[in-house]
Amino acid sequence: MDSLHSVIANPAVFELLLLVVGAVAGGIGAILGLGGGIVIIPALTLLFGINIRYAVGASIVSVIATSSGAAATYVKDRITNIRVAMLLEVGTTIGAFAGAMLTTMISTDQLFLLFAVILLYSGVAMVRGRKPQDLGHEVRAPDPLATRLRLNASYPDALLQREVAYQVYHVPLGLALMLGAGLISALLGIGSGVLKVPAMDQAMKLPIKVSSATSNFMMGVTAAASAGAYFMRGWILPSLAAPVAVGVVLGAWLGSWLMMRMSSARIRKYFVVVIIVVAAQMLLRGLNLKLG
């Protein structure tokens, strides 16, 4: 612990570590559509002992950086479903404003526990495995509302080397889930991807690659909606957020390149592993605070 404190006391080394944490977070966030907060918050709180409020503030900035770094690539390569993103962003933005107003009403231990529960839910939802939509094989009749809104689309899969067509379902349910995703994003600074990706993948039946890319496109807007509230409360420290954000942009560029060349099954597997491991860590931390 003393060696860790000596590292933190050295500004140059500490900033380099923050850059590395940001790069790892940006890469994972770009591949899985999780925004980077899923790595940054545990790293800053569990490894460096930083107060979760400041960790969340840095994470929100990093979420915006991840979105900027990965979204452009995914839009250019037609992986992102922009029409779905703009529709669902209405729900996430409203939820983000509401969550930002509730941040002072929830204790630190409750934030840790809530984070863990949301992550565990996401892991259970994703463990169902590969769906026909990931291969481009539709198995049910088109959704009338999705058809009317022209949400159905296709994307070029670099691994399969062909165009994969897919259809969108359960639009009202998706909007309701995005409202909750925006709320969680503002409370925990996690980019709401832990709810957005499962919602689009499981409820709306989008392929996992499209869900991840669309989540990356959306999460920057959601984070920006709550960033102002955190800044006004003094919870965004430039000395902490800046090096993390630079690392995130670099990692997001590499992650977006890798995601387009990975199989859907592998992306789903990584999603489950990462969030369950982090959920266990945050659950233990929350219980220790609550019982201690």
N, C-alpha and C positions, 0 to 999 in steps of 0.2 A: 504493500500500500504506500510505503514511504517513497519508493521509486516512482510510482504513478504520480504522487504529489509533486515530485521533483520535475517530472516531465511536464505536468500542467503548469508549473511555475516558470518553465522556459517557453516564452511566447512563440519563438520560431518553431520549436518541435511540436508544440501544441497545435499550432495552425496547420502544420504538415499532417498531423494525425487527423485533424478535422477534415482536411482535403481528401485523405484516403477514405475516411468514413463516408464522406459525401459521394465519392466515386463509386464505392461499393453500393451505396443506397441508390444512386442514380441508375446503375446498371440493372440491379434487381427490380427497381421500380419500373424501368422502361420495358423489361421483359414481361413482368407480371401485371403491370397496370396498377401498381400499388402506391406510386407517388414518392417512394423513398422514406416516408415517415416510419414505415414498419421497421426500418433499420436504424434510422437516426435517433428516434426517441429512446429505444432501449440502449443504444450505444452511449448517448450522452448522459442518460440517467444512471444506468447500471455500471458502466465502465468509468466514467469521469465524475460521477456524483453530482451532476448539474441538476438544479431544481427543474421539475417537470414543466413548470410554466415557461421557463426560458427554452427548454428543449422543444416544447411544442411551438414556440415562436420561431425558432430556427427551422423546425420541420416545415412549417407553413411556407416559409420563404423557399425552402428546398423543393417543395411540391410544385410551386410556380416554375422553378428552374427546370425540374424534370419534365413538366408539360411542355415548356419551351424547347427543350433539347430533343425530345422524342416525337412530339406531335407533328412537327413539320415533315419529318421523314415518313411517318405513317400516312399522312395525308397525301404526300407526293406519290407514294406507292399504292394508294387506293385501299389500304387496309382499314382505315377509319370510316365508320358510317356517320357522316356529318349530320345527316337528317335526324338520326336517332340521338346523337349527342346534343343537338340544339333543343330537341323536344324534352329530353330528360333533364337538361341543365336548368330548366325552369324549377323543377322540384328540388334539385340540390342547392340552388342559390337561395331559395326561400328557407330551406333547412339550415343552411350555413349562417344566415342572419340570425335565426332563432337560437342556434347553438352558441354563437358568440355572446349573446346576451345572458346565457345561462352559465358561463364559465366560472363565475365567482360563487355560484350556489352549490358547487360540487367539490368535495374535499379531495385531497391528493390521493388518498388510498382508494376512494371510489373511482377516480380516473383510471388508476392502474387496473382495478378489477373490471371496469367497464371495457377497457381496451382488450383485456384477456378474453372476456366473454364474446366480444365481437369477432375476434380473430378465430376462436374455436368454432364459432358458428360458420364462418367462412370456410374453414377447413373441412367440416362435416359436409357442407353443401357441395364442395368441389370433389370430394372423394368418390363420387358416383362414377367418375371415369369418362372416357371418351364417348361422345354422342355422334349420331349419324350426321348432324350438321357440320361436324368437324371434317367430314369427308365429302360434304356436298350432296348427301343423299337425303332428300326431304321425305318425311314419313307421315305427314298429316296435311289436311286441307289448309289453304292460305287463311290468315287472319284478316277479316274484312276491314277492320280499322287500320291495321298496318298497311294493307293494300291501298286503302283510300289516301293515307298519308305518304305513300310511296317510300316506305321504310325498307322494303325488301331490296337486296342488292347482291353483289358478288365481289370477290377479291382475288387477286392473283397470288397463289401459294407458291413461293419459291422452292419449297421442298418437294411438293407434289408436281410442280411444273405444269400447272393447269389452272384455269379459272374455277373457283369454287362458289357456286350460287347458294344462297341461304334465304330463309324467310324469318320474319320477326313476329312474335306472338305476345299476347297479354300486355298490351300497352298501358292500360290503367294501373295494373299491378306494378309495372315497372316504374311509373311515375310516383306511386306511393312509396316504393322502396327507395327511390332516389331522394325523397323528402327526408327519410331517416338517415340516408347516407350523408347528406349535407349537414345534418345535425351532429352526427358523430365526427365528421371532418372538423367542424369548428371546435368541438370539445377536446379532441385529441390530436389534431394536426396531422392526421394520417392520410390526407388526400382522399379519403372516403373510398379508395379503391377496394378495400377489404369487403365493402358491401356492393359497390358498383359492379365489379367483375362477376361475383356470383349471381347478382340480380339479372344482369344481361345474359350470362351463360346459362343459368338454371331456369329463371322465370321467363325471360324473353327469347330464349333458345338461339342466341347468337353464337357463332363459333368462338372458341376461346381466344384465338388470335384477334378477331374483330372486337371482342369484349375488352381485351387488354389495350388495344390501340385506341378504341373509343374512350375508355376510361382515362387514358393519358391525355387525350384531347380535352376532356371535360374538367379534369381535376384542377387545372390552373385557374379556371374561372371560379370554381368553388372556393379554392384557397384564397384568391384575391378578395372574395366577398367577406371573409373573416379576418384577413390580415390587418385591415385598418383598426379593428377593435383591439387586437393584440398590441399593435404599435402604440395606440393611445394609452394603453395601460402600462407601457414600458416593458413589455415581455419579449420584444424583439431586440436583441443585442447585436449590433452590426459586427462587433469583433467575433461573435460566435456564428452568426448566420452567413457572413460573407464567405469565409473559406469553405464552409459546408456547401454553399450554393455553387461555387466554382467547381468543386469536385463533382457535384451532382450533374452539372451540364456535361462534363467530360464522360462520366459514367453512362449517362442517358444516351449519348451519341453511340457509344459502343454497344450498349444493351439493345438499342433499336435495330442495329445491324445484325446482331445475333438472333433476335426474336424471329425475324423474317426467314431465318434459315433453320429454325428448330421445328420439331414436330409438335402438334397440338397435345399429344399425350405427354410429352416431356414437359411442356409448359405447365400443364395441369398438375403433374407430379411435383414440380418445383414449387408451385403455388402452395400446395398442401403442406409440404415439408417445412417451408420457411415460416408460414404463419403459425403452425402448431408449436414449433420450437420457441418462437418469440412469445407466443401466448403463455406458454408454461413459465417462462422467465418473468413476465409481467404479472402473472397470477401470484407467483411466490412473493414478489416484491409488494404487491398490494396487500396480501394477507399478513406479511410481516409488519407493515405499517399499521394495519387495522388492529392486530393483536398486540403490537408493541406499544 
